[in-house]
């Protein structure tokens, strides 16, 4: 009943996935499941430090606010910059008709800061509701397979940080890695001081 067994035993029109296809799938799962969550956590540490009123709100009632905090971190930091797709059937969107074979791209930061969807889109607000961000792909067949796990990992990490109540302080802006695909944090100078009393 596990994912690996399902892939190894998959039968697509009478054919199993090749070793190369299985390897590519596992590579995708590894990178997508580690890189995006790691970057969201790093961005989240920075956002909570630069928005101390939001950090204190989360600290005041962790269980009440952590779901909103995780979603707002993902919306605000947008760990994936863009995804490109090929149009498969004619469709109209935004007053333009797209034809099969044309390339389109979803620029997540633009969608996640759309002022027609989000009030004060540049504000970091863990109470934002609704928060229909596209950080996990926006639903449908391209919804992130690991969205639930990512939320659990972020919740567990931030719970430990908040429960231990350290004084977290960033020592500068995140060092971002040049990329046109993911909003990757290469370094984040941070210090953790003694706990509050």
N, C-alpha and C positions, 0 to 999 in steps of 0.2 A: 503493500500500500504506500510505498514511499516514491518520491519523485524520480530518483535514479532508476529504480526498477521499472517504473512506468516508461521512461525514455528508452531504456535498453530493450524492453519488450514491445515497444511501439510498432504497430503495423499500419503503414500508410499505403493504401492501395496495394497491399500484398508485399510491400518492401519494408525492411527494417532500416533504421537510421544507420548511416555508415559511421565508422570510427571517427572520421573527420567531422561529420555533423554533430556527433555526440560531444567531441572535444570542443567544438565551437560553442555549443549550448552551455557546457559547464564553464567555459571561460566567461561567457556572457553573465551567467549567474554569479560567478565569483566577483567579477569586476562590478557589476551592477549592485550586488548585495553588500559589498564592502565599501567601495569608493564613495557612493552617494551618501550612505549613512554616516561615514566618517566625516565627510565634508559638512553635512548638515549639523553634526554635533559641534564641530569646530566653529562654524558660523553661529550656532546657538550660544556657545560660551561667550563669544564676542558680543552678540546682540543683547544677552542678558546683562553683561557688564556695562555696556553703553546705555542701557535702559534700566537703571536701578529700580525705578518704580515698578516695572514689570517683573523684575527679579523678586522684589519684596512681595508683590502680589502672589506670585507663584509660591514663595516660601510661606505665605500666610495660610494657604489651604492647597497643598500640593495636589491632592486627589481631585479637587474641583477644577483646577486650572491646567493640569499637565496636558490633557488632550488638546486643548486650545493652543497651548504653548508649542507643542510639537508641530501642529498644523501651521501655526504662524511662522515658526522657524523655517519650515520647508517652503512656505509661500514667499517669505521675505528674502531668504537666501537663494532660493531656486538652484538646488545642486546640479541640475542638468540645464544647460544653456539652450539647446535646441535639438530637435529631431527632424530629420528630413524623411519624407515619404513620397511615393509615386502614386499619382492619381490612377485609380483603376476603373472608375466609371464617371461619366460626366456629372458634374454637380455645380450648384451655384452657391456662392458664399460671399457676403459683403459686396453684393452688386457685381460680382465677376463670375464668369463661367469658367470652370476648370475642366480640361479635357483629359481623357486617358493618356497616360504616358508623361504628363507634365509633372515636374518636381515642385513640391511645396515644403515649407518648413514651418514648424511651430516654434516660435521664440518664447520660451517659457517665462522669462523675466517680463516681457511685454504683457503677456496674458495675465501673469500674477500681480501686475501693477496697473491693470486696466481700470481707469477712473470711472468707467461706466458700470463696473462690477463692484469695485471696492471703494468705500468711503475712506478718504485719506490714505491712498494706497502705499505711500512711502513711510507711513507710521508703523512701527512695530507694536502690535496690540494683541496680547494673548487672549483677550476676551472677544476678539472679532467673531461675530456670528451673524449670518452664516459666513463661512470661509470656503467658497467653492474654488480653491486654488487648483492648478493643474499639475502640482508637484509630483504626483504619482501617475501621471499620464491622462488623467481626466476620465477614467472609466472606459468601458467597452473592451474590445479585444487587446488594446495596448495598455490596459491598466497594469501597474507594476505588480508583478508576482510576489515581491517581497515587501509590499507596503505594510502589512500587518507586523511582520518581523521587525522592520525598521522602526515602527512606532513603539514596539515593545523594547527594543534596544535603547532607543532614545529615552524612553520613560525610565528604564532601569538606571541608566547612567545619571540622568538628572536627579532622580530620587536619591541616589547615593550622595551626590554633591550637595543637594539641599538638606538632606537629613544630617549630614556631617557638619553642615552650616559653615563651610569655610569662607573666608574672605577671598573672593576671586577678583583679581585685577588684571586687565590686559595691559601689556607694556608697549602697545602700538598696534597699528593696523595689521590684519592678517597678510602674510606674504602669499599672494595668489600665483598660481602656476599658469602661464600662458596656455590657453586652450580655447577652441571654438566649440567644444562639446560639453565639458563639465566645469562647474564653478569650483575648481579644486584649490584647497588650501595647502600650500607647501610648508608653511610655518605659521605658528601663532604664539608669539611671545606672551607668556602668562605666568602669573605667580599665584600661589595659594597660601594664604596666611593662616594664622590661628583661627580657631572657631569662635563664634560669637558666644557670649554668656547669657 
